[in-house]
Amino acid sequence: MQTARTTVTLDPDVRALLKRVMRERDIPFKQALNEAVRIAFGVPNRMPRKRYRLKPRNMGFNPNINWDKANQLAAAMEDEEIIRKMQMGK
């Protein structure tokens, strides 16, 4: 499909709405405007969003840790870090 360049005069409130969408979704002006027009005319977005893919990482497994008390472990680790920083004078 060919694109067409044109000049559009936007009301200040519409410009603010587009800027908000651009910022929230981290998309360019052109994409935000095209999607808004498609929605206004009831046409589904022809550009599917990129599927989010979680990249799993091996966090390791320590059988000596009781995972039922993970919050206690996190608190203990935080305490150790605070003590270390205090000893360094930070």
N, C-alpha and C positions, 0 to 999 in steps of 0.2 A: 504494500500500500504506500502510495506517495504521500509525502507531507506537504503542507501548504503553510507558508509564512503569512502572518497577518498581524495587524496592529489592533489591540484591544484596549479600551479604556475601562479600567476597573474602578468601581466605587471604593472609597477608603475602607469600608467594612468588609467588602469582599477581598480586598488586598490583604487585610489583616487575617482573615480566615485562611487564605491560601498560605500566607507566611507561617501561620501556626501549624498547618498540616505539613509544610515543608520541614519545619524544625522538628516536629514530633516524629515524623517518619523518615527523616533524613533523606528526602527526595528532592530533585530539582524542580524549579518552577514549572517547566513544561509538563512534567509528569503529573504534578499536583493539579494543574489546570485541566489537562486532558481527562484525568480520572473524575474530577468534579463535574465536567460537562457530561461525561458518559453517565454518571449517576443521575444527574438532573434529567436526562432523556430516558432513563430506565434501561440503559444498555449495560450488560455486564462487562466488567473489565476484561478486555481481551488479552491483557498481559498478566499471566498468572504470577503470583508471588513466588519468589525463590523459597523452596522448602528448607526449613531450618533443620540442620543435621547436627546432632550432638556428637562430639568426638569423645568417645570414652577414653579414660586414662586409667592405668593401673595404679591404684593408690596403695597397693601392698596390703598385706594382711598380717597382723601381729596377733598370734593366738594368746599372748599374755595380757591383752587388753580386754577388759570386760566392756563390750560395746553397749550393754544395757545402761551404763553410766557414762555415756559420752559427754554429757554436759559437765560432769564432775572432772573428767579428763581435760576438757577445754579450759575450765576454770583454773585447774592446777597448772596447765601450761602457761596461761596468761599470768598467773602469779609468779611463776619462775622467770618469765620475761621481764616483769616489773622489777623483781629483785635484781636481775642481771643489770638492768639499766641504772638502778639506784647505786649499785656497786661501781659502775663506770662513771658515775657522777652526772648522768644525763637528766 
